[in-house]
Amino acid sequence: MRKNLSWRKGLALGAVATLVVGVTAACGSSGGSDTAQKSLGKNDTLTITTFGDFGYGDLIKKWNADPDRPFKVHETQIAEWDTWKQTLTSDLQAGTGLTDIVAIEGDAMPQFLADGASDQFVDLSDSSLDNRWVDYKAKAGQTTDGKQIGYPTDAGPEAVCYRADLFKKAGLPTDRAQVAKLFDTWDDYFKTGQEFVKKVPGTKWYDSSGSIAQAMLNQAKYPFQTKDQKVDVDNPDLKQVYDTVAKYADTLSTKAVQWSDDWQANFTDNGFATMPCPGWMFANIKSSAPKVKGWDIADAFPGGGGNWGGSFLAVPTQSKHQDEAKQFANWLTDQAQEVGAFEKAGAYPANIAAEEQLSKSAKPDPYFNNAPTAQILANRAKAVEPDLPFKGDKYSDILGLFQTAIQRVDEGKSPESSWKTFVQAVSQLS
C-alpha cells in the first residue's frame, strides 16, 4: 500500500519520537563531513528505500537501462511506513545501516526536522530548485533555519471515491457532477449517508471511522499543538472531530481498522459506498478490488478541501554517496518523473510543472468509470488550504493516540471513557 497511517502503533511510536530527537547524541560525529565519500561509477549502485508503492519501479528501470547514466540504482520497498519508520530511526541512532536515499512520510516529517534529528540528514538546498514544488510541501521539508531536509515526492489533495452501482441501488444520483453536490459540507455528507444505509441494508456509508477522522483533522487549524509547539488537545476543533466521528460510528462506519484484513475484505463484499480519496489511495482500491465494477470519483470534498499525505526523499549523512544521492533525488522529483509516478501509482505531484501538466490532461481512468482523475485532483488541489493542519513535532504520535481512541469507540467503549484515556496518554508523551 502506498501510505500506511502510523496510528496502529501510536503508543510504540511515542518512544520512537524520543529516539529520533536523541539521535545526534547517540551518533556523535557519525555523519556529514566525517563520512568518507566515494564516487560511483557506471557499474556501481546507489540505494534507496521507500515504503508502499511510490510508483518508482519503471522509472528506476528506465534510469538503469540508459547507458549514459553515471551509476545504477536499487530500490528497497518496505510494505508499510510503520515498519520502515522503526528501521529508519534505529539505524539513525546506530549511525549506520541506511541506504543512500530514504523516504519519509509527511506526517512524521516534523519529528525529523526537530533540533538534533535534522543534523543526521544532508542539506539538499539548491537555488536552482526554487519554485519547483508547491510552497507548502517544500516548506514542510525544511527546518526553521531553512535547511532543506527532504525533496517533496507527492501531495495528497482529497476527493471522494464512491460506488456508483450502490448509489443507484439506493436511488441516489450516480453521475459524478450530481454526486459532487451531495458532498458540499460534512453535514450534507453524513445526511446522505443516513439516507443511504436505510435503502441499502448491510452496506455502510464509509470505509473506516479512522479515515473520516483523518479527513476532518486535515481541515483543523491546530488539532494537537499550538503554533509554538505546545501540546493542546483540549480544543473545540479536535473535540468536534472526535464527537462527530463517534456519533456516526454505529450507523455509517464499517468499524474496520484501516489497512486491516477486514478493511480490505469490505472492498469486495459491498461493505461500504464511499471513502476519502487522495490520489495515492487509487492503488489501494484497485489492488483490493480489482474485479469490482462501479467505482467512480467525485470532484468534491466535504468542507472544501483537504490534503492527506505526501512524502519526501532525504539523504542521511551516513551515506557515502551524498552527491549522487542528491542528484537522483533531484531527478525523481522533477516534472517527468512525478508525472510518471502519478500514472503508475496515483501519487499526485508536489512538483508544480507536473501538476500543471496533469491539470490539462483529460486522460480517463477506466477503473473509475473513465473519470478524468488527474483533472479532478488538480481541482481538489486548488481547494487545499496550505496551512491546515499545523503539524508540530508530536503530530504523528498524537495522531496515533487519537486514532486509537476512535478505534476503541468502534470496539464498544464509551466515547467519554475513550476520550479520557486519550488525554491521559497524550499527557505522558515526553
Contacts in CASP RR format, 6 or more apart in sequence:
PFRMAT RR
TARGET T0000
AUTHOR 0000-0000-0000
METHOD contacts of the structure
MODEL  1
MRKNLSWRKGLALGAVATLVVGVTAACGSSGGSDTAQKSLGKNDTLTITT
FGDFGYGDLIKKWNADPDRPFKVHETQIAEWDTWKQTLTSDLQAGTGLTD
IVAIEGDAMPQFLADGASDQFVDLSDSSLDNRWVDYKAKAGQTTDGKQIG
YPTDAGPEAVCYRADLFKKAGLPTDRAQVAKLFDTWDDYFKTGQEFVKKV
PGTKWYDSSGSIAQAMLNQAKYPFQTKDQKVDVDNPDLKQVYDTVAKYAD
TLSTKAVQWSDDWQANFTDNGFATMPCPGWMFANIKSSAPKVKGWDIADA
FPGGGGNWGGSFLAVPTQSKHQDEAKQFANWLTDQAQEVGAFEKAGAYPA
NIAAEEQLSKSAKPDPYFNNAPTAQILANRAKAVEPDLPFKGDKYSDILG
LFQTAIQRVDEGKSPESSWKTFVQAVSQLS
1 52 0 8 1.000
1 53 0 8 1.000
1 79 0 8 1.000
1 80 0 8 1.000
1 259 0 8 1.000
1 283 0 8 1.000
1 284 0 8 1.000
1 287 0 8 1.000
2 52 0 8 1.000
2 53 0 8 1.000
2 54 0 8 1.000
2 280 0 8 1.000
2 281 0 8 1.000
2 283 0 8 1.000
2 284 0 8 1.000
2 345 0 8 1.000
2 346 0 8 1.000
2 347 0 8 1.000
3 52 0 8 1.000
3 81 0 8 1.000
3 105 0 8 1.000
3 280 0 8 1.000
3 281 0 8 1.000
3 309 0 8 1.000
3 310 0 8 1.000
3 311 0 8 1.000
4 51 0 8 1.000
4 52 0 8 1.000
4 79 0 8 1.000
4 80 0 8 1.000
4 81 0 8 1.000
4 82 0 8 1.000
4 259 0 8 1.000
5 81 0 8 1.000
5 107 0 8 1.000
5 214 0 8 1.000
5 258 0 8 1.000
5 259 0 8 1.000
5 399 0 8 1.000
5 400 0 8 1.000
5 403 0 8 1.000
6 13 0 8 1.000
6 81 0 8 1.000
6 82 0 8 1.000
6 85 0 8 1.000
6 105 0 8 1.000
6 107 0 8 1.000
6 108 0 8 1.000
6 396 0 8 1.000
6 397 0 8 1.000
6 399 0 8 1.000
6 400 0 8 1.000
7 210 0 8 1.000
7 399 0 8 1.000
7 400 0 8 1.000
7 401 0 8 1.000
7 402 0 8 1.000
7 403 0 8 1.000
7 404 0 8 1.000
7 407 0 8 1.000
8 82 0 8 1.000
8 257 0 8 1.000
8 259 0 8 1.000
8 400 0 8 1.000
8 403 0 8 1.000
8 404 0 8 1.000
9 82 0 8 1.000
9 400 0 8 1.000
10 397 0 8 1.000
10 400 0 8 1.000
10 401 0 8 1.000
10 403 0 8 1.000
10 404 0 8 1.000
11 401 0 8 1.000
11 404 0 8 1.000
11 425 0 8 1.000
13 82 0 8 1.000
13 85 0 8 1.000
13 396 0 8 1.000
13 397 0 8 1.000
13 400 0 8 1.000
14 397 0 8 1.000
14 429 0 8 1.000
14 430 0 8 1.000
16 85 0 8 1.000
16 86 0 8 1.000
16 89 0 8 1.000
16 397 0 8 1.000
17 111 0 8 1.000
17 393 0 8 1.000
17 394 0 8 1.000
17 396 0 8 1.000
17 397 0 8 1.000
17 429 0 8 1.000
17 430 0 8 1.000
18 430 0 8 1.000
19 89 0 8 1.000
19 90 0 8 1.000
19 93 0 8 1.000
20 89 0 8 1.000
20 92 0 8 1.000
20 111 0 8 1.000
20 112 0 8 1.000
20 114 0 8 1.000
20 117 0 8 1.000
21 111 0 8 1.000
21 114 0 8 1.000
21 115 0 8 1.000
21 116 0 8 1.000
21 117 0 8 1.000
21 393 0 8 1.000
22 93 0 8 1.000
22 116 0 8 1.000
22 117 0 8 1.000
23 89 0 8 1.000
23 92 0 8 1.000
23 93 0 8 1.000
23 116 0 8 1.000
23 117 0 8 1.000
23 119 0 8 1.000
23 120 0 8 1.000
24 116 0 8 1.000
24 117 0 8 1.000
24 119 0 8 1.000
24 120 0 8 1.000
26 93 0 8 1.000
26 94 0 8 1.000
26 95 0 8 1.000
27 92 0 8 1.000
27 93 0 8 1.000
27 94 0 8 1.000
27 95 0 8 1.000
27 120 0 8 1.000
30 95 0 8 1.000
30 96 0 8 1.000
30 317 0 8 1.000
30 318 0 8 1.000
31 95 0 8 1.000
31 120 0 8 1.000
31 316 0 8 1.000
31 317 0 8 1.000
31 318 0 8 1.000
32 122 0 8 1.000
32 317 0 8 1.000
32 322 0 8 1.000
35 317 0 8 1.000
35 318 0 8 1.000
35 319 0 8 1.000
35 320 0 8 1.000
35 322 0 8 1.000
36 320 0 8 1.000
37 320 0 8 1.000
37 321 0 8 1.000
37 322 0 8 1.000
37 323 0 8 1.000
38 320 0 8 1.000
38 321 0 8 1.000
39 321 0 8 1.000
39 323 0 8 1.000
39 324 0 8 1.000
40 46 0 8 1.000
40 70 0 8 1.000
40 71 0 8 1.000
40 321 0 8 1.000
40 324 0 8 1.000
41 70 0 8 1.000
41 71 0 8 1.000
42 69 0 8 1.000
42 70 0 8 1.000
42 71 0 8 1.000
42 72 0 8 1.000
43 72 0 8 1.000
44 71 0 8 1.000
44 72 0 8 1.000
45 71 0 8 1.000
45 72 0 8 1.000
45 73 0 8 1.000
45 74 0 8 1.000
46 71 0 8 1.000
46 72 0 8 1.000
46 73 0 8 1.000
46 74 0 8 1.000
46 100 0 8 1.000
46 101 0 8 1.000
46 321 0 8 1.000
46 324 0 8 1.000
46 325 0 8 1.000
46 328 0 8 1.000
47 73 0 8 1.000
47 74 0 8 1.000
47 75 0 8 1.000
47 76 0 8 1.000
47 99 0 8 1.000
47 100 0 8 1.000
47 101 0 8 1.000
48 56 0 8 1.000
48 73 0 8 1.000
48 74 0 8 1.000
48 75 0 8 1.000
48 76 0 8 1.000
48 99 0 8 1.000
48 100 0 8 1.000
48 101 0 8 1.000
48 102 0 8 1.000
48 103 0 8 1.000
48 313 0 8 1.000
48 328 0 8 1.000
49 75 0 8 1.000
49 76 0 8 1.000
49 77 0 8 1.000
49 78 0 8 1.000
49 84 0 8 1.000
49 88 0 8 1.000
49 98 0 8 1.000
49 99 0 8 1.000
49 101 0 8 1.000
49 102 0 8 1.000
49 103 0 8 1.000
50 56 0 8 1.000
50 75 0 8 1.000
50 76 0 8 1.000
50 77 0 8 1.000
50 78 0 8 1.000
50 103 0 8 1.000
51 77 0 8 1.000
51 78 0 8 1.000
51 79 0 8 1.000
51 80 0 8 1.000
51 81 0 8 1.000
51 83 0 8 1.000
51 84 0 8 1.000
51 103 0 8 1.000
51 105 0 8 1.000
52 77 0 8 1.000
52 78 0 8 1.000
52 79 0 8 1.000
52 80 0 8 1.000
52 81 0 8 1.000
53 77 0 8 1.000
53 283 0 8 1.000
53 344 0 8 1.000
53 345 0 8 1.000
54 103 0 8 1.000
54 153 0 8 1.000
54 154 0 8 1.000
54 311 0 8 1.000
54 341 0 8 1.000
54 345 0 8 1.000
54 347 0 8 1.000
55 340 0 8 1.000
55 341 0 8 1.000
55 344 0 8 1.000
55 345 0 8 1.000
55 346 0 8 1.000
55 347 0 8 1.000
56 75 0 8 1.000
56 332 0 8 1.000
56 341 0 8 1.000
57 75 0 8 1.000
57 344 0 8 1.000
58 340 0 8 1.000
58 344 0 8 1.000
59 332 0 8 1.000
59 337 0 8 1.000
59 340 0 8 1.000
59 341 0 8 1.000
59 344 0 8 1.000
60 73 0 8 1.000
60 74 0 8 1.000
60 75 0 8 1.000
63 69 0 8 1.000
63 72 0 8 1.000
63 73 0 8 1.000
63 328 0 8 1.000
63 331 0 8 1.000
64 72 0 8 1.000
64 73 0 8 1.000
70 324 0 8 1.000
71 324 0 8 1.000
73 328 0 8 1.000
76 99 0 8 1.000
78 84 0 8 1.000
78 87 0 8 1.000
80 259 0 8 1.000
81 105 0 8 1.000
81 108 0 8 1.000
84 103 0 8 1.000
85 105 0 8 1.000
85 108 0 8 1.000
88 98 0 8 1.000
88 102 0 8 1.000
88 104 0 8 1.000
91 97 0 8 1.000
91 98 0 8 1.000
91 318 0 8 1.000
92 98 0 8 1.000
92 117 0 8 1.000
92 120 0 8 1.000
92 316 0 8 1.000
95 120 0 8 1.000
95 318 0 8 1.000
96 318 0 8 1.000
97 318 0 8 1.000
98 316 0 8 1.000
98 318 0 8 1.000
98 319 0 8 1.000
99 319 0 8 1.000
100 315 0 8 1.000
100 316 0 8 1.000
100 319 0 8 1.000
100 320 0 8 1.000
100 321 0 8 1.000
100 322 0 8 1.000
100 324 0 8 1.000
100 325 0 8 1.000
100 328 0 8 1.000
101 313 0 8 1.000
101 314 0 8 1.000
101 315 0 8 1.000
101 319 0 8 1.000
101 325 0 8 1.000
101 328 0 8 1.000
101 329 0 8 1.000
102 313 0 8 1.000
102 314 0 8 1.000
102 315 0 8 1.000
102 316 0 8 1.000
103 153 0 8 1.000
103 311 0 8 1.000
103 312 0 8 1.000
103 313 0 8 1.000
103 314 0 8 1.000
104 112 0 8 1.000
104 150 0 8 1.000
104 311 0 8 1.000
104 312 0 8 1.000
104 313 0 8 1.000
104 314 0 8 1.000
105 309 0 8 1.000
105 310 0 8 1.000
105 311 0 8 1.000
105 396 0 8 1.000
106 140 0 8 1.000
106 309 0 8 1.000
106 310 0 8 1.000
106 311 0 8 1.000
106 312 0 8 1.000
106 391 0 8 1.000
107 309 0 8 1.000
107 391 0 8 1.000
107 395 0 8 1.000
107 396 0 8 1.000
107 399 0 8 1.000
108 396 0 8 1.000
109 140 0 8 1.000
109 141 0 8 1.000
109 149 0 8 1.000
109 150 0 8 1.000
109 312 0 8 1.000
109 391 0 8 1.000
110 391 0 8 1.000
110 392 0 8 1.000
110 393 0 8 1.000
110 394 0 8 1.000
110 395 0 8 1.000
110 396 0 8 1.000
111 117 0 8 1.000
111 393 0 8 1.000
111 394 0 8 1.000
111 396 0 8 1.000
111 397 0 8 1.000
112 118 0 8 1.000
112 121 0 8 1.000
112 149 0 8 1.000
112 314 0 8 1.000
113 141 0 8 1.000
113 142 0 8 1.000
113 143 0 8 1.000
113 144 0 8 1.000
113 149 0 8 1.000
113 393 0 8 1.000
114 393 0 8 1.000
118 143 0 8 1.000
118 147 0 8 1.000
118 149 0 8 1.000
119 317 0 8 1.000
120 316 0 8 1.000
120 317 0 8 1.000
120 318 0 8 1.000
121 149 0 8 1.000
121 150 0 8 1.000
121 314 0 8 1.000
121 315 0 8 1.000
121 316 0 8 1.000
121 317 0 8 1.000
122 314 0 8 1.000
122 315 0 8 1.000
122 316 0 8 1.000
122 317 0 8 1.000
122 319 0 8 1.000
122 322 0 8 1.000
122 325 0 8 1.000
122 326 0 8 1.000
123 147 0 8 1.000
123 148 0 8 1.000
123 149 0 8 1.000
124 148 0 8 1.000
124 149 0 8 1.000
124 150 0 8 1.000
124 151 0 8 1.000
124 314 0 8 1.000
124 315 0 8 1.000
124 326 0 8 1.000
124 329 0 8 1.000
125 146 0 8 1.000
125 147 0 8 1.000
125 148 0 8 1.000
126 148 0 8 1.000
126 326 0 8 1.000
126 330 0 8 1.000
129 151 0 8 1.000
129 330 0 8 1.000
131 352 0 8 1.000
132 138 0 8 1.000
132 333 0 8 1.000
132 334 0 8 1.000
132 351 0 8 1.000
132 352 0 8 1.000
132 353 0 8 1.000
133 151 0 8 1.000
133 152 0 8 1.000
133 333 0 8 1.000
133 350 0 8 1.000
133 351 0 8 1.000
133 352 0 8 1.000
134 152 0 8 1.000
134 155 0 8 1.000
134 350 0 8 1.000
134 352 0 8 1.000
134 355 0 8 1.000
134 381 0 8 1.000
134 386 0 8 1.000
135 386 0 8 1.000
136 384 0 8 1.000
136 386 0 8 1.000
136 387 0 8 1.000
137 152 0 8 1.000
137 155 0 8 1.000
137 310 0 8 1.000
137 350 0 8 1.000
138 148 0 8 1.000
138 152 0 8 1.000
138 350 0 8 1.000
140 152 0 8 1.000
140 312 0 8 1.000
140 391 0 8 1.000
141 148 0 8 1.000
141 149 0 8 1.000
141 150 0 8 1.000
141 152 0 8 1.000
141 312 0 8 1.000
142 148 0 8 1.000
142 149 0 8 1.000
143 149 0 8 1.000
149 312 0 8 1.000
149 314 0 8 1.000
150 312 0 8 1.000
150 313 0 8 1.000
150 314 0 8 1.000
150 329 0 8 1.000
151 312 0 8 1.000
151 313 0 8 1.000
151 314 0 8 1.000
151 329 0 8 1.000
151 330 0 8 1.000
151 332 0 8 1.000
151 333 0 8 1.000
152 310 0 8 1.000
152 311 0 8 1.000
152 312 0 8 1.000
152 333 0 8 1.000
152 350 0 8 1.000
152 351 0 8 1.000
153 310 0 8 1.000
153 311 0 8 1.000
153 312 0 8 1.000
153 313 0 8 1.000
153 332 0 8 1.000
153 333 0 8 1.000
153 338 0 8 1.000
153 341 0 8 1.000
153 347 0 8 1.000
153 350 0 8 1.000
154 280 0 8 1.000
154 309 0 8 1.000
154 310 0 8 1.000
154 311 0 8 1.000
154 338 0 8 1.000
154 341 0 8 1.000
154 342 0 8 1.000
154 347 0 8 1.000
154 348 0 8 1.000
154 349 0 8 1.000
154 350 0 8 1.000
155 307 0 8 1.000
155 309 0 8 1.000
155 310 0 8 1.000
155 348 0 8 1.000
155 349 0 8 1.000
155 350 0 8 1.000
155 381 0 8 1.000
155 384 0 8 1.000
156 278 0 8 1.000
156 279 0 8 1.000
156 280 0 8 1.000
156 306 0 8 1.000
156 307 0 8 1.000
156 308 0 8 1.000
156 309 0 8 1.000
156 310 0 8 1.000
156 348 0 8 1.000
156 377 0 8 1.000
156 381 0 8 1.000
157 278 0 8 1.000
157 279 0 8 1.000
157 305 0 8 1.000
157 306 0 8 1.000
157 307 0 8 1.000
157 348 0 8 1.000
157 377 0 8 1.000
157 378 0 8 1.000
157 380 0 8 1.000
157 381 0 8 1.000
157 383 0 8 1.000
157 384 0 8 1.000
158 215 0 8 1.000
158 218 0 8 1.000
158 276 0 8 1.000
158 277 0 8 1.000
158 278 0 8 1.000
158 301 0 8 1.000
158 305 0 8 1.000
158 306 0 8 1.000
158 307 0 8 1.000
158 308 0 8 1.000
158 380 0 8 1.000
159 277 0 8 1.000
159 278 0 8 1.000
159 297 0 8 1.000
159 298 0 8 1.000
159 299 0 8 1.000
159 300 0 8 1.000
159 301 0 8 1.000
159 376 0 8 1.000
159 377 0 8 1.000
159 380 0 8 1.000
160 179 0 8 1.000
160 183 0 8 1.000
160 189 0 8 1.000
160 274 0 8 1.000
160 275 0 8 1.000
160 276 0 8 1.000
160 277 0 8 1.000
160 297 0 8 1.000
160 298 0 8 1.000
160 300 0 8 1.000
160 301 0 8 1.000
160 302 0 8 1.000
161 274 0 8 1.000
161 275 0 8 1.000
161 276 0 8 1.000
161 277 0 8 1.000
161 281 0 8 1.000
161 285 0 8 1.000
161 295 0 8 1.000
161 296 0 8 1.000
161 297 0 8 1.000
161 298 0 8 1.000
161 368 0 8 1.000
162 179 0 8 1.000
162 273 0 8 1.000
162 274 0 8 1.000
162 275 0 8 1.000
162 295 0 8 1.000
162 296 0 8 1.000
162 297 0 8 1.000
162 298 0 8 1.000
163 270 0 8 1.000
163 272 0 8 1.000
163 273 0 8 1.000
163 274 0 8 1.000
163 292 0 8 1.000
163 294 0 8 1.000
163 295 0 8 1.000
163 296 0 8 1.000
164 174 0 8 1.000
164 179 0 8 1.000
164 294 0 8 1.000
164 295 0 8 1.000
164 296 0 8 1.000
164 369 0 8 1.000
165 174 0 8 1.000
165 293 0 8 1.000
165 294 0 8 1.000
166 196 0 8 1.000
166 200 0 8 1.000
166 203 0 8 1.000
166 270 0 8 1.000
166 273 0 8 1.000
166 294 0 8 1.000
167 173 0 8 1.000
167 174 0 8 1.000
167 179 0 8 1.000
167 196 0 8 1.000
167 273 0 8 1.000
168 174 0 8 1.000
169 199 0 8 1.000
169 200 0 8 1.000
170 195 0 8 1.000
170 196 0 8 1.000
170 199 0 8 1.000
170 200 0 8 1.000
170 273 0 8 1.000
171 199 0 8 1.000
172 179 0 8 1.000
172 182 0 8 1.000
172 192 0 8 1.000
172 195 0 8 1.000
172 196 0 8 1.000
173 179 0 8 1.000
173 181 0 8 1.000
173 182 0 8 1.000
174 296 0 8 1.000
176 296 0 8 1.000
176 297 0 8 1.000
176 298 0 8 1.000
176 299 0 8 1.000
176 369 0 8 1.000
176 371 0 8 1.000
177 299 0 8 1.000
179 296 0 8 1.000
179 298 0 8 1.000
179 300 0 8 1.000
180 298 0 8 1.000
180 299 0 8 1.000
180 300 0 8 1.000
181 300 0 8 1.000
182 188 0 8 1.000
182 189 0 8 1.000
182 192 0 8 1.000
182 298 0 8 1.000
182 300 0 8 1.000
183 189 0 8 1.000
183 192 0 8 1.000
183 298 0 8 1.000
183 300 0 8 1.000
183 301 0 8 1.000
183 302 0 8 1.000
184 300 0 8 1.000
184 302 0 8 1.000
184 303 0 8 1.000
185 302 0 8 1.000
185 303 0 8 1.000
186 216 0 8 1.000
186 244 0 8 1.000
186 302 0 8 1.000
186 303 0 8 1.000
188 302 0 8 1.000
189 302 0 8 1.000
190 205 0 8 1.000
190 244 0 8 1.000
190 248 0 8 1.000
190 252 0 8 1.000
192 205 0 8 1.000
193 205 0 8 1.000
193 252 0 8 1.000
193 273 0 8 1.000
193 274 0 8 1.000
194 205 0 8 1.000
194 251 0 8 1.000
194 252 0 8 1.000
196 203 0 8 1.000
196 205 0 8 1.000
196 273 0 8 1.000
197 203 0 8 1.000
197 204 0 8 1.000
197 205 0 8 1.000
197 251 0 8 1.000
197 252 0 8 1.000
200 273 0 8 1.000
202 270 0 8 1.000
202 271 0 8 1.000
203 270 0 8 1.000
203 271 0 8 1.000
203 272 0 8 1.000
203 273 0 8 1.000
204 252 0 8 1.000
204 253 0 8 1.000
204 254 0 8 1.000
204 266 0 8 1.000
204 271 0 8 1.000
204 272 0 8 1.000
204 273 0 8 1.000
205 251 0 8 1.000
205 252 0 8 1.000
205 253 0 8 1.000
205 272 0 8 1.000
205 273 0 8 1.000
205 274 0 8 1.000
206 212 0 8 1.000
206 252 0 8 1.000
206 253 0 8 1.000
206 254 0 8 1.000
206 272 0 8 1.000
206 273 0 8 1.000
206 274 0 8 1.000
206 275 0 8 1.000
206 276 0 8 1.000
207 254 0 8 1.000
207 256 0 8 1.000
207 258 0 8 1.000
207 263 0 8 1.000
207 266 0 8 1.000
207 272 0 8 1.000
207 274 0 8 1.000
207 275 0 8 1.000
208 253 0 8 1.000
208 254 0 8 1.000
208 255 0 8 1.000
208 256 0 8 1.000
208 257 0 8 1.000
208 258 0 8 1.000
208 263 0 8 1.000
208 275 0 8 1.000
209 245 0 8 1.000
209 248 0 8 1.000
209 249 0 8 1.000
209 253 0 8 1.000
209 255 0 8 1.000
209 406 0 8 1.000
209 407 0 8 1.000
209 409 0 8 1.000
209 410 0 8 1.000
210 245 0 8 1.000
210 258 0 8 1.000
210 403 0 8 1.000
210 406 0 8 1.000
210 407 0 8 1.000
211 258 0 8 1.000
211 275 0 8 1.000
211 276 0 8 1.000
212 245 0 8 1.000
212 248 0 8 1.000
212 253 0 8 1.000
212 276 0 8 1.000
213 241 0 8 1.000
213 242 0 8 1.000
213 245 0 8 1.000
213 402 0 8 1.000
213 403 0 8 1.000
213 406 0 8 1.000
214 276 0 8 1.000
214 308 0 8 1.000
214 399 0 8 1.000
214 403 0 8 1.000
215 276 0 8 1.000
215 301 0 8 1.000
215 302 0 8 1.000
215 306 0 8 1.000
215 308 0 8 1.000
216 241 0 8 1.000
216 244 0 8 1.000
216 245 0 8 1.000
217 223 0 8 1.000
217 238 0 8 1.000
217 241 0 8 1.000
217 389 0 8 1.000
217 399 0 8 1.000
217 402 0 8 1.000
218 306 0 8 1.000
218 307 0 8 1.000
218 308 0 8 1.000
218 388 0 8 1.000
218 389 0 8 1.000
219 303 0 8 1.000
219 304 0 8 1.000
219 305 0 8 1.000
219 306 0 8 1.000
219 385 0 8 1.000
219 388 0 8 1.000
219 389 0 8 1.000
220 237 0 8 1.000
220 238 0 8 1.000
220 241 0 8 1.000
220 388 0 8 1.000
220 389 0 8 1.000
221 237 0 8 1.000
221 387 0 8 1.000
221 388 0 8 1.000
221 389 0 8 1.000
221 390 0 8 1.000
222 232 0 8 1.000
222 235 0 8 1.000
222 237 0 8 1.000
222 389 0 8 1.000
222 390 0 8 1.000
223 233 0 8 1.000
223 235 0 8 1.000
223 237 0 8 1.000
223 238 0 8 1.000
223 241 0 8 1.000
223 389 0 8 1.000
223 390 0 8 1.000
224 231 0 8 1.000
224 232 0 8 1.000
224 233 0 8 1.000
224 238 0 8 1.000
224 392 0 8 1.000
224 394 0 8 1.000
224 395 0 8 1.000
224 398 0 8 1.000
224 399 0 8 1.000
224 402 0 8 1.000
224 426 0 8 1.000
225 231 0 8 1.000
225 232 0 8 1.000
225 390 0 8 1.000
225 392 0 8 1.000
225 393 0 8 1.000
225 394 0 8 1.000
225 395 0 8 1.000
225 398 0 8 1.000
226 232 0 8 1.000
226 390 0 8 1.000
227 390 0 8 1.000
229 392 0 8 1.000
229 393 0 8 1.000
229 394 0 8 1.000
231 394 0 8 1.000
231 398 0 8 1.000
231 426 0 8 1.000
231 429 0 8 1.000
233 398 0 8 1.000
233 402 0 8 1.000
233 422 0 8 1.000
233 423 0 8 1.000
233 426 0 8 1.000
234 423 0 8 1.000
238 402 0 8 1.000
239 419 0 8 1.000
242 402 0 8 1.000
242 405 0 8 1.000
242 406 0 8 1.000
242 415 0 8 1.000
242 419 0 8 1.000
243 415 0 8 1.000
245 253 0 8 1.000
245 406 0 8 1.000
245 409 0 8 1.000
246 406 0 8 1.000
246 409 0 8 1.000
246 415 0 8 1.000
246 418 0 8 1.000
249 255 0 8 1.000
249 406 0 8 1.000
249 409 0 8 1.000
249 410 0 8 1.000
253 410 0 8 1.000
254 262 0 8 1.000
254 263 0 8 1.000
254 266 0 8 1.000
254 271 0 8 1.000
254 272 0 8 1.000
255 410 0 8 1.000
255 411 0 8 1.000
256 262 0 8 1.000
256 263 0 8 1.000
256 266 0 8 1.000
257 263 0 8 1.000
257 407 0 8 1.000
257 410 0 8 1.000
264 288 0 8 1.000
266 272 0 8 1.000
267 285 0 8 1.000
267 288 0 8 1.000
267 289 0 8 1.000
267 292 0 8 1.000
268 288 0 8 1.000
268 289 0 8 1.000
268 291 0 8 1.000
268 292 0 8 1.000
275 281 0 8 1.000
275 285 0 8 1.000
276 301 0 8 1.000
276 308 0 8 1.000
277 285 0 8 1.000
277 297 0 8 1.000
278 307 0 8 1.000
278 308 0 8 1.000
278 309 0 8 1.000
278 348 0 8 1.000
278 377 0 8 1.000
279 342 0 8 1.000
279 346 0 8 1.000
279 347 0 8 1.000
279 348 0 8 1.000
279 373 0 8 1.000
279 377 0 8 1.000
280 309 0 8 1.000
280 310 0 8 1.000
280 345 0 8 1.000
280 346 0 8 1.000
280 347 0 8 1.000
280 348 0 8 1.000
282 345 0 8 1.000
282 346 0 8 1.000
282 365 0 8 1.000
282 367 0 8 1.000
282 368 0 8 1.000
282 373 0 8 1.000
283 345 0 8 1.000
283 346 0 8 1.000
285 295 0 8 1.000
285 367 0 8 1.000
286 367 0 8 1.000
289 295 0 8 1.000
294 369 0 8 1.000
295 367 0 8 1.000
295 368 0 8 1.000
295 369 0 8 1.000
296 368 0 8 1.000
296 369 0 8 1.000
296 371 0 8 1.000
297 368 0 8 1.000
297 371 0 8 1.000
297 373 0 8 1.000
297 376 0 8 1.000
298 376 0 8 1.000
299 375 0 8 1.000
299 376 0 8 1.000
299 379 0 8 1.000
299 380 0 8 1.000
301 380 0 8 1.000
301 383 0 8 1.000
304 383 0 8 1.000
305 380 0 8 1.000
305 383 0 8 1.000
305 384 0 8 1.000
305 385 0 8 1.000
306 380 0 8 1.000
306 383 0 8 1.000
306 384 0 8 1.000
306 385 0 8 1.000
306 388 0 8 1.000
307 384 0 8 1.000
307 388 0 8 1.000
310 347 0 8 1.000
310 350 0 8 1.000
313 329 0 8 1.000
313 332 0 8 1.000
313 333 0 8 1.000
314 329 0 8 1.000
315 322 0 8 1.000
315 325 0 8 1.000
315 326 0 8 1.000
315 329 0 8 1.000
319 325 0 8 1.000
331 337 0 8 1.000
332 338 0 8 1.000
332 341 0 8 1.000
333 350 0 8 1.000
333 351 0 8 1.000
334 351 0 8 1.000
335 349 0 8 1.000
335 351 0 8 1.000
335 353 0 8 1.000
335 354 0 8 1.000
335 357 0 8 1.000
336 354 0 8 1.000
338 347 0 8 1.000
338 349 0 8 1.000
338 350 0 8 1.000
338 351 0 8 1.000
338 354 0 8 1.000
339 349 0 8 1.000
339 354 0 8 1.000
339 357 0 8 1.000
339 358 0 8 1.000
341 347 0 8 1.000
341 349 0 8 1.000
342 348 0 8 1.000
342 349 0 8 1.000
342 354 0 8 1.000
342 358 0 8 1.000
342 374 0 8 1.000
346 373 0 8 1.000
348 355 0 8 1.000
348 358 0 8 1.000
348 377 0 8 1.000
348 381 0 8 1.000
349 355 0 8 1.000
349 358 0 8 1.000
355 378 0 8 1.000
355 381 0 8 1.000
358 374 0 8 1.000
358 375 0 8 1.000
358 377 0 8 1.000
358 378 0 8 1.000
359 374 0 8 1.000
359 375 0 8 1.000
359 378 0 8 1.000
361 372 0 8 1.000
361 374 0 8 1.000
361 375 0 8 1.000
362 372 0 8 1.000
362 375 0 8 1.000
363 372 0 8 1.000
363 374 0 8 1.000
364 370 0 8 1.000
364 371 0 8 1.000
364 372 0 8 1.000
365 371 0 8 1.000
365 372 0 8 1.000
365 373 0 8 1.000
389 395 0 8 1.000
394 429 0 8 1.000
397 429 0 8 1.000
398 426 0 8 1.000
398 429 0 8 1.000
401 422 0 8 1.000
401 425 0 8 1.000
401 426 0 8 1.000
402 422 0 8 1.000
404 422 0 8 1.000
404 425 0 8 1.000
405 418 0 8 1.000
405 419 0 8 1.000
405 421 0 8 1.000
405 422 0 8 1.000
406 418 0 8 1.000
408 417 0 8 1.000
408 418 0 8 1.000
408 421 0 8 1.000
409 415 0 8 1.000
409 418 0 8 1.000
END
